């Protein structure tokens, strides 16, 4: 394969991966693990490296630069920005839960204080309808 074709394929794969990732963010039912997008971006870097190895032209070097920057940005997003921050727990085992008021499944407001001391309470959080 020619260096130009490899460079264009690397650019298409890298930019297409980013576009697909952004498009699939709106569809929450599709699990998008980092293996897929980081792997695709790493393959883009490998293709761009092969293009630069064959011929050092502005297109091949540009494809390599863009591919490396996209992989670095995706790695930073995945391993730094997307991490859940470590916080101290809000609840401690054995201590009473703080009072709260939330809507139940039928939409009526329910307070924990309405049931405290009267009967056992189990709080269940569910995702909803999206």
N, CA and C atoms as an extended XYZ file, in Angstrom:
390
Properties=species:S:1:pos:R:3:atomname:S:1:resname:S:1:resid:I:1 pbc="F F F"
N         0.850       -1.175        0.000 N   UNK     1
C         0.000        0.000        0.000 CA  UNK     1
C         0.898        1.241        0.000 C   UNK     1
N         0.480        2.260       -0.696 N   UNK     2
C         1.300        3.458       -0.815 CA  UNK     2
C         1.270        4.258        0.490 C   UNK     2
N         2.322        5.053        0.735 N   UNK     3
C         2.350        5.868        1.950 CA  UNK     3
C         1.168        6.831        2.041 C   UNK     3
N         0.773        7.383        0.901 N   UNK     4
C        -0.360        8.304        0.890 CA  UNK     4
C        -1.644        7.591        1.320 C   UNK     4
N        -1.863        6.396        0.808 N   UNK     5
C        -3.057        5.622        1.159 CA  UNK     5
C        -3.041        5.243        2.645 C   UNK     5
N        -1.869        4.854        3.149 N   UNK     6
C        -1.750        4.524        4.574 CA  UNK     6
C        -2.040        5.737        5.448 C   UNK     6
N        -1.519        6.885        5.044 N   UNK     7
C        -1.740        8.109        5.817 CA  UNK     7
C        -3.215        8.492        5.817 C   UNK     7
N        -3.849        8.413        4.662 N   UNK     8
C        -5.273        8.738        4.592 CA  UNK     8
C        -6.112        7.735        5.386 C   UNK     8
N        -5.739        6.460        5.349 N   UNK     9
C        -6.441        5.450        6.124 CA  UNK     9
C        -6.278        5.699        7.623 C   UNK     9
N        -5.075        6.088        8.036 N   UNK    10
C        -4.831        6.409        9.448 CA  UNK    10
C        -5.680        7.597        9.888 C   UNK    10
N        -5.730        8.631        9.059 N   UNK    11
C        -6.554        9.799        9.382 CA  UNK    11
C        -8.038        9.443        9.430 C   UNK    11
N        -8.486        8.669        8.466 N   UNK    12
C        -9.886        8.262        8.428 CA  UNK    12
C       -10.243        7.417        9.652 C   UNK    12
N        -9.373        6.494       10.009 N   UNK    13
C        -9.630        5.645       11.173 CA  UNK    13
C        -9.629        6.460       12.462 C   UNK    13
N        -8.659        7.346       12.630 N   UNK    14
C        -8.576        8.145       13.852 CA  UNK    14
C        -9.742        9.100       14.006 C   UNK    14
N       -10.016        9.878       12.971 N   UNK    15
C       -11.113       10.838       13.041 CA  UNK    15
C       -12.471       10.138       13.060 C   UNK    15
N       -12.578        9.013       12.359 N   UNK    16
C       -13.819        8.244       12.382 CA  UNK    16
C       -14.096        7.645       13.752 C   UNK    16
N       -13.048        7.214       14.430 N   UNK    17
C       -13.210        6.681       15.783 CA  UNK    17
C       -13.725        7.749       16.726 C   UNK    17
N       -13.157        8.931       16.654 N   UNK    18
C       -13.613       10.031       17.514 CA  UNK    18
C       -15.054       10.397       17.188 C   UNK    18
N       -15.389       10.476       15.909 N   UNK    19
C       -16.757       10.814       15.511 CA  UNK    19
C       -17.740        9.738       15.977 C   UNK    19
N       -17.374        8.471       15.837 N   UNK    20
C       -18.253        7.389       16.276 CA  UNK    20
C       -18.421        7.404       17.781 C   UNK    20
N       -17.351        7.689       18.514 N   UNK    21
C       -17.430        7.749       19.971 CA  UNK    21
C       -18.389        8.848       20.409 C   UNK    21
N       -18.270       10.017       19.818 N   UNK    22
C       -19.146       11.136       20.166 CA  UNK    22
C       -20.595       10.814       19.791 C   UNK    22
N       -20.802       10.192       18.640 N   UNK    23
C       -22.155        9.843       18.209 CA  UNK    23
C       -22.769        8.799       19.134 C   UNK    23
N       -21.971        7.829       19.570 N   UNK    24
C       -22.499        6.763       20.428 CA  UNK    24
C       -22.674        7.195       21.875 C   UNK    24
N       -22.119        8.343       22.259 N   UNK    25
C       -22.344        8.835       23.623 CA  UNK    25
C       -23.814        9.143       23.867 C   UNK    25
N       -24.528        9.505       22.816 N   UNK    26
C       -25.943        9.838       22.982 CA  UNK    26
C       -26.816        8.598       23.125 C   UNK    26
N       -26.275        7.434       22.803 N   UNK    27
C       -27.022        6.184       22.932 CA  UNK    27
C       -26.459        5.437       24.134 C   UNK    27
N       -27.132        5.557       25.275 N   UNK    28
C       -26.599        5.009       26.522 CA  UNK    28
C       -26.670        3.493       26.594 C   UNK    28
N       -27.448        2.854       25.741 N   UNK    29
C       -27.583        1.404       25.822 CA  UNK    29
C       -26.412        0.673       25.183 C   UNK    29
N       -25.578        1.383       24.452 N   UNK    30
C       -24.432        0.746       23.807 CA  UNK    30
C       -23.208        0.916       24.697 C   UNK    30
N       -22.702       -0.184       25.270 N   UNK    31
C       -21.498       -0.057       26.089 CA  UNK    31
C       -20.296        0.223       25.191 C   UNK    31
N       -19.557        1.242       25.532 N   UNK    32
C       -18.424        1.652       24.713 CA  UNK    32
C       -17.167        1.573       25.562 C   UNK    32
N       -16.577        0.391       25.617 N   UNK    33
C       -15.390        0.190       26.432 CA  UNK    33
C       -14.168        0.847       25.828 C   UNK    33
N       -13.219        1.200       26.662 N   UNK    34
C       -12.016        1.874       26.159 CA  UNK    34
C       -11.172        0.984       25.254 C   UNK    34
N       -11.315       -0.312       25.361 N   UNK    35
C       -10.539       -1.206       24.507 CA  UNK    35
C       -10.814       -0.924       23.038 C   UNK    35
N       -12.068       -0.644       22.717 N   UNK    36
C       -12.429       -0.433       21.319 CA  UNK    36
C       -11.870        0.868       20.764 C   UNK    36
N       -12.123        1.973       21.442 N   UNK    37
C       -11.680        3.239       20.850 CA  UNK    37
C       -10.184        3.459       21.022 C   UNK    37
N        -9.602        3.012       22.141 N   UNK    38
C        -8.146        3.146       22.281 CA  UNK    38
C        -7.425        2.210       21.312 C   UNK    38
N        -7.992        1.028       21.096 N   UNK    39
C        -7.400        0.098       20.130 CA  UNK    39
C        -7.450        0.634       18.715 C   UNK    39
N        -8.576        1.230       18.343 N   UNK    40
C        -8.705        1.800       17.000 CA  UNK    40
C        -7.752        2.972       16.811 C   UNK    40
N        -7.614        3.806       17.848 N   UNK    41
C        -6.686        4.938       17.745 CA  UNK    41
C        -5.234        4.467       17.725 C   UNK    41
N        -4.916        3.400       18.452 N   UNK    42
C        -3.564        2.847       18.408 CA  UNK    42
C        -3.270        2.266       17.021 C   UNK    42
N        -4.263        1.616       16.421 N   UNK    43
C        -4.091        1.106       15.061 CA  UNK    43
C        -3.872        2.256       14.083 C   UNK    43
N        -4.536        3.368       14.307 N   UNK    44
C        -4.337        4.555       13.479 CA  UNK    44
C        -2.891        5.045       13.569 C   UNK    44
N        -2.335        5.027       14.781 N   UNK    45
C        -0.938        5.433       14.967 CA  UNK    45
C        -0.005        4.467       14.233 C   UNK    45
N        -0.288        3.167       14.321 N   UNK    46
C         0.557        2.173       13.650 CA  UNK    46
C         0.514        2.368       12.136 C   UNK    46
N        -0.669        2.604       11.595 N   UNK    47
C        -0.775        2.852       10.148 CA  UNK    47
C        -0.016        4.118        9.739 C   UNK    47
N        -0.118        5.159       10.552 N   UNK    48
C         0.598        6.395       10.246 CA  UNK    48
C         2.109        6.192       10.356 C   UNK    48
N         2.542        5.397       11.339 N   UNK    49
C         3.974        5.088       11.444 CA  UNK    49
C         4.469        4.328       10.212 C   UNK    49
N         3.663        3.399        9.731 N   UNK    50
C         4.042        2.664        8.519 CA  UNK    50
C         4.141        3.613        7.330 C   UNK    50
N         3.251        4.582        7.261 N   UNK    51
C         3.293        5.557        6.162 CA  UNK    51
C         4.548        6.416        6.247 C   UNK    51
N         4.888        6.862        7.467 N   UNK    52
C         6.099        7.681        7.643 CA  UNK    52
C         7.340        6.846        7.354 C   UNK    52
N         7.300        5.577        7.705 N   UNK    53
C         8.451        4.688        7.470 CA  UNK    53
C         8.729        4.572        5.970 C   UNK    53
N         7.666        4.521        5.188 N   UNK    54
C         7.839        4.385        3.737 CA  UNK    54
C         8.269        5.694        3.085 C   UNK    54
N         7.704        6.806        3.530 N   UNK    55
C         8.050        8.091        2.917 CA  UNK    55
C         7.707        9.211        3.890 C   UNK    55
N         8.689       10.082        4.116 N   UNK    56
C         8.456       11.240        4.990 CA  UNK    56
C         7.957       12.400        4.143 C   UNK    56
N         6.649       12.508        4.060 N   UNK    57
C         6.004       13.587        3.327 CA  UNK    57
C         5.137       14.355        4.310 C   UNK    57
N         4.661       15.516        3.897 N   UNK    58
C         3.849       16.310        4.818 CA  UNK    58
C         2.576       15.574        5.213 C   UNK    58
N         1.979       14.811        4.293 N   UNK    59
C         0.753       14.093        4.598 CA  UNK    59
C         1.003       12.972        5.606 C   UNK    59
N         2.083       12.222        5.440 N   UNK    60
C         2.353       11.107        6.349 CA  UNK    60
C         2.709       11.610        7.750 C   UNK    60
N         3.514       12.668        7.815 N   UNK    61
C         3.891       13.228        9.113 CA  UNK    61
C         2.675       13.869        9.781 C   UNK    61
N         1.839       14.531        9.000 N   UNK    62
C         0.619       15.116        9.553 CA  UNK    62
C        -0.317       14.037       10.082 C   UNK    62
N        -0.446       12.935        9.341 N   UNK    63
C        -1.305       11.831        9.789 CA  UNK    63
C        -0.782       11.235       11.095 C   UNK    63
N         0.538       11.099       11.189 N   UNK    64
C         1.126       10.572       12.416 CA  UNK    64
C         0.892       11.538       13.577 C   UNK    64
N         1.077       12.816       13.342 N   UNK    65
C         0.871       13.814       14.394 CA  UNK    65
C        -0.577       13.813       14.885 C   UNK    65
N        -1.512       13.824       13.961 N   UNK    66
C        -2.926       13.822       14.334 CA  UNK    66
C        -3.280       12.539       15.072 C   UNK    66
N        -2.803       11.410       14.596 N   UNK    67
C        -3.102       10.115       15.232 CA  UNK    67
C        -2.550       10.038       16.646 C   UNK    67
N        -1.335       10.505       16.837 N   UNK    68
C        -0.735       10.481       18.179 CA  UNK    68
C        -1.484       11.424       19.112 C   UNK    68
N        -1.842       12.605       18.619 N   UNK    69
C        -2.589       13.547       19.453 CA  UNK    69
C        -3.966       13.003       19.833 C   UNK    69
N        -4.651       12.360       18.903 N   UNK    70
C        -5.959       11.768       19.218 CA  UNK    70
C        -5.822       10.643       20.234 C   UNK    70
N        -4.804        9.794       20.085 N   UNK    71
C        -4.584        8.708       21.043 CA  UNK    71
C        -4.233        9.267       22.416 C   UNK    71
N        -3.403       10.294       22.462 N   UNK    72
C        -3.047       10.900       23.748 CA  UNK    72
C        -4.264       11.549       24.408 C   UNK    72
N        -5.076       12.240       23.625 N   UNK    73
C        -6.274       12.869       24.187 CA  UNK    73
C        -7.265       11.826       24.695 C   UNK    73
N        -7.441       10.746       23.940 N   UNK    74
C        -8.360        9.681       24.372 CA  UNK    74
C        -7.824        8.983       25.622 C   UNK    74
N        -6.524        8.762       25.688 N   UNK    75
C        -5.933        8.160       26.882 CA  UNK    75
C        -6.087        9.063       28.091 C   UNK    75
N        -5.876       10.359       27.896 N   UNK    76
C        -6.055       11.313       28.996 CA  UNK    76
C        -7.505       11.323       29.455 C   UNK    76
N        -8.439       11.328       28.501 N   UNK    77
C        -9.854       11.303       28.851 CA  UNK    77
C       -10.195       10.038       29.619 C   UNK    77
N        -9.731        8.891       29.130 N   UNK    78
C       -10.092        7.615       29.737 CA  UNK    78
C        -9.446        7.397       31.097 C   UNK    78
N        -8.175        7.717       31.236 N   UNK    79
C        -7.442        7.366       32.449 CA  UNK    79
C        -7.348        8.486       33.476 C   UNK    79
N        -7.675        9.720       33.086 N   UNK    80
C        -7.574       10.831       34.026 CA  UNK    80
C        -8.935       11.485       34.258 C   UNK    80
N        -9.563       11.961       33.190 N   UNK    81
C       -10.786       12.737       33.353 CA  UNK    81
C       -12.007       11.886       33.698 C   UNK    81
N       -12.079       10.667       33.208 N   UNK    82
C       -13.273        9.846       33.405 CA  UNK    82
C       -13.244        9.060       34.709 C   UNK    82
N       -12.229        9.226       35.485 N   UNK    83
C       -12.156        8.489       36.755 CA  UNK    83
C       -13.092        9.116       37.777 C   UNK    83
N       -13.681        8.271       38.581 N   UNK    84
C       -14.553        8.745       39.655 CA  UNK    84
C       -13.654        9.219       40.791 C   UNK    84
N       -13.847       10.443       41.252 N   UNK    85
C       -12.971       10.941       42.311 CA  UNK    85
C       -13.195       10.176       43.620 C   UNK    85
N       -12.117       10.000       44.340 N   UNK    86
C       -12.204        9.324       45.632 CA  UNK    86
C       -12.763       10.296       46.662 C   UNK    86
N       -13.879        9.944       47.227 N   UNK    87
C       -14.493       10.770       48.257 CA  UNK    87
C       -14.767        9.901       49.472 C   UNK    87
N       -14.911       10.549       50.580 N   UNK    88
C       -15.226        9.770       51.769 CA  UNK    88
C       -16.695        9.371       51.688 C   UNK    88
N       -17.051        8.221       52.245 N   UNK    89
C       -18.437        7.771       52.150 CA  UNK    89
C       -19.377        8.683       52.933 C   UNK    89
N       -20.553        8.897       52.385 N   UNK    90
C       -21.540        9.727       53.052 CA  UNK    90
C       -22.286        8.965       54.143 C   UNK    90
N       -22.330        7.658       54.003 N   UNK    91
C       -23.034        6.831       54.963 CA  UNK    91
C       -22.049        5.914       55.668 C   UNK    91
N       -22.274        5.694       56.931 N   UNK    92
C       -21.459        4.779       57.709 CA  UNK    92
C       -22.370        3.670       58.225 C   UNK    92
N       -21.896        2.455       58.161 N   UNK    93
C       -22.687        1.319       58.616 CA  UNK    93
C       -22.979        1.483       60.102 C   UNK    93
N       -24.250        1.289       60.465 N   UNK    94
C       -24.655        1.387       61.861 CA  UNK    94
C       -25.237        2.732       62.237 C   UNK    94
N       -25.008        3.755       61.447 N   UNK    95
C       -25.573        5.077       61.756 CA  UNK    95
C       -26.883        5.252       60.999 C   UNK    95
N       -27.834        5.992       61.583 N   UNK    96
C       -29.096        6.214       60.878 CA  UNK    96
C       -28.891        7.037       59.605 C   UNK    96
N       -29.691        6.717       58.613 N   UNK    97
C       -29.617        7.457       57.349 CA  UNK    97
C       -30.191        8.859       57.542 C   UNK    97
N       -29.648        9.852       56.854 N   UNK    98
C       -30.213       11.200       56.960 CA  UNK    98
C       -31.602       11.244       56.321 C   UNK    98
N       -32.423       12.152       56.772 N   UNK    99
C       -33.770       12.273       56.225 CA  UNK    99
C       -33.702       12.821       54.800 C   UNK    99
N       -34.595       12.340       53.964 N   UNK   100
C       -34.669       12.816       52.591 CA  UNK   100
C       -36.111       12.730       52.120 C   UNK   100
N       -36.418       13.467       51.075 N   UNK   101
C       -37.729       13.430       50.434 CA  UNK   101
C       -37.513       13.251       48.942 C   UNK   101
N       -38.105       12.191       48.395 N   UNK   102
C       -37.959       11.867       46.981 CA  UNK   102
C       -39.294       11.385       46.429 C   UNK   102
N       -39.476       11.446       45.110 N   UNK   103
C       -40.692       10.873       44.537 CA  UNK   103
C       -40.580        9.354       44.469 C   UNK   103
N       -41.714        8.668       44.705 N   UNK   104
C       -41.711        7.218       44.568 CA  UNK   104
C       -42.026        6.859       43.116 C   UNK   104
N       -42.239        5.563       42.847 N   UNK   105
C       -42.455        5.108       41.476 CA  UNK   105
C       -43.731        5.684       40.873 C   UNK   105
N       -44.689        6.057       41.721 N   UNK   106
C       -45.944        6.636       41.225 CA  UNK   106
C       -45.885        8.155       41.137 C   UNK   106
N       -44.785        8.762       41.579 N   UNK   107
C       -44.629       10.212       41.513 CA  UNK   107
C       -45.012       10.935       42.784 C   UNK   107
N       -45.474       10.226       43.810 N   UNK   108
C       -45.828       10.856       45.082 CA  UNK   108
C       -44.550       11.108       45.876 C   UNK   108
N       -44.481       12.211       46.606 N   UNK   109
C       -43.301       12.479       47.430 CA  UNK   109
C       -43.379       11.664       48.715 C   UNK   109
N       -42.262       11.084       49.056 N   UNK   110
C       -42.155       10.235       50.236 CA  UNK   110
C       -40.930       10.684       51.015 C   UNK   110
N       -41.069       10.815       52.330 N   UNK   111
C       -39.950       11.190       53.195 CA  UNK   111
C       -39.574        9.999       54.056 C   UNK   111
N       -38.311        9.880       54.325 N   UNK   112
C       -37.847        8.811       55.204 CA  UNK   112
C       -38.422        8.987       56.598 C   UNK   112
N       -38.595       10.227       57.016 N   UNK   113
C       -39.123       10.480       58.362 CA  UNK   113
C       -40.559        9.964       58.523 C   UNK   113
N       -41.292        9.786       57.418 N   UNK   114
C       -42.644        9.228       57.490 CA  UNK   114
C       -42.632        7.779       57.981 C   UNK   114
N       -41.543        7.068       57.750 N   UNK   115
C       -41.470        5.644       58.080 CA  UNK   115
C       -40.485        5.333       59.209 C   UNK   115
N       -39.668        6.297       59.600 N   UNK   116
C       -38.630        6.041       60.604 CA  UNK   116
C       -39.264        5.585       61.914 C   UNK   116
N       -38.822        4.443       62.416 N   UNK   117
C       -39.302        3.895       63.676 CA  UNK   117
C       -40.603        3.124       63.558 C   UNK   117
N       -41.267        3.157       62.418 N   UNK   118
C       -42.545        2.462       62.250 CA  UNK   118
C       -42.382        1.100       61.596 C   UNK   118
N       -41.550        1.029       60.586 N   UNK   119
C       -41.332       -0.226       59.868 CA  UNK   119
C       -39.977       -0.151       59.173 C   UNK   119
N       -39.409       -1.296       58.819 N   UNK   120
C       -38.121       -1.282       58.088 CA  UNK   120
C       -38.292       -0.624       56.712 C   UNK   120
N       -37.251        0.056       56.282 N   UNK   121
C       -37.288        0.768       55.007 CA  UNK   121
C       -36.148        0.273       54.132 C   UNK   121
N       -36.470       -0.005       52.886 N   UNK   122
C       -35.459       -0.362       51.886 CA  UNK   122
C       -35.538        0.686       50.784 C   UNK   122
N       -34.426        1.309       50.476 N   UNK   123
C       -34.376        2.324       49.433 CA  UNK   123
C       -33.729        1.696       48.208 C   UNK   123
N       -34.431        1.767       47.089 N   UNK   124
C       -33.938        1.191       45.841 CA  UNK   124
C       -33.871        2.310       44.810 C   UNK   124
N       -32.730        2.463       44.178 N   UNK   125
C       -32.562        3.436       43.104 CA  UNK   125
C       -32.537        2.672       41.790 C   UNK   125
N       -33.336        3.109       40.836 N   UNK   126
C       -33.338        2.489       39.534 CA  UNK   126
C       -33.111        3.563       38.484 C   UNK   126
N       -32.652        3.141       37.323 N   UNK   127
C       -32.221        4.072       36.284 CA  UNK   127
C       -33.325        4.909       35.697 C   UNK   127
N       -34.493        4.415       35.588 N   UNK   128
C       -35.563        5.196       34.984 CA  UNK   128
C       -35.887        4.697       33.595 C   UNK   128
N       -36.262        5.600       32.714 N   UNK   129
C       -36.804        5.206       31.415 CA  UNK   129
C       -35.908        5.549       30.230 C   UNK   129
N       -34.646        5.867       30.425 N   UNK   130
C       -33.835        6.218       29.255 CA  UNK   130
C       -33.097        5.046       28.697 C   UNK   130
